[in-house]
Amino acid sequence: MLQHFSYKKMFEGSDLPGWTISFYYQNKQYAGDYYKDGSVKWKNDTPPNETDVLKMVHDLMTFHVYE
């Protein structure tokens, strides 16, 4: 489970898609850039079980950004 999930627009003041995300997973912080196609470019380490983490991130982004 992801904890302390946060996001913000990469391009403040514009409608360009792209968000900076951060969260804790298994007691370690991860950060990355989330793109409109659902891909993530990690800024630090890639989380373990990346496929499962990406599903959780996508679900949270769908709930917070697209709804």
Secondary structure per residue as TSV (DSSP state, phi and psi in degrees):
chain	resnum	aa	ss	phi	psi
A	1	M	-	360.0	139.5
A	2	L	-	-84.4	142.2
A	3	Q	E	-124.4	150.1
A	4	H	E	53.6	45.9
A	5	F	E	-70.4	130.2
A	6	S	E	-139.7	155.5
A	7	Y	E	-147.6	155.4
A	8	K	E	-153.3	155.7
A	9	K	E	-64.2	140.8
A	10	M	S	-72.1	-34.9
A	11	F	S	-117.9	84.4
A	12	E	T	-58.6	140.1
A	13	G	T	78.5	13.5
A	14	S	S	-137.9	167.3
A	15	D	-	-96.9	10.4
A	16	L	-	-66.0	133.7
A	17	P	-	-76.1	145.0
A	18	G	-	145.6	132.4
A	19	W	E	-136.9	147.4
A	20	T	E	-96.0	128.2
A	21	I	E	-120.0	154.5
A	22	S	E	-152.3	152.0
A	23	F	E	-169.3	168.9
A	24	Y	E	-108.4	137.8
A	25	Y	E	-140.9	124.0
A	26	Q	T	52.5	46.5
A	27	N	T	63.9	24.5
A	28	K	E	-133.6	140.6
A	29	Q	E	-85.0	139.0
A	30	Y	E	-128.9	148.4
A	31	A	E	-142.8	152.9
A	32	G	E	-170.4	176.8
A	33	D	E	-106.5	125.2
A	34	Y	E	-101.4	124.6
A	35	Y	-	-103.0	162.0
A	36	K	T	-61.1	-21.5
A	37	D	T	-85.6	3.4
A	38	G	S	90.5	-0.7
A	39	S	-	-82.4	156.6
A	40	V	E	-130.1	133.2
A	41	K	E	-105.5	111.1
A	42	W	E	-73.0	138.8
A	43	K	S	-87.3	-27.6
A	44	N	S	-123.6	-130.5
A	45	D	-	-72.1	155.4
A	46	T	-	-83.6	131.8
A	47	P	-	-67.9	151.9
A	48	P	S	-66.4	154.5
A	49	N	S	55.7	48.1
A	50	E	H	-53.8	-39.2
A	51	T	H	-60.5	-44.6
A	52	D	H	-66.9	-39.8
A	53	V	H	-64.8	-42.1
A	54	L	H	-62.4	-36.4
A	55	K	H	-63.7	-43.1
A	56	M	H	-65.2	-42.2
A	57	V	H	-62.4	-46.3
A	58	H	H	-61.3	-42.0
A	59	D	H	-60.8	-43.6
A	60	L	H	-66.4	-40.5
A	61	M	H	-66.1	-39.5
A	62	T	I	-60.9	-43.9
A	63	F	I	-66.7	-46.6
A	64	H	I	-83.9	-36.8
A	65	V	I	-100.8	-45.0
A	66	Y	I	-90.4	-12.6
A	67	E	-	-94.2	360.0
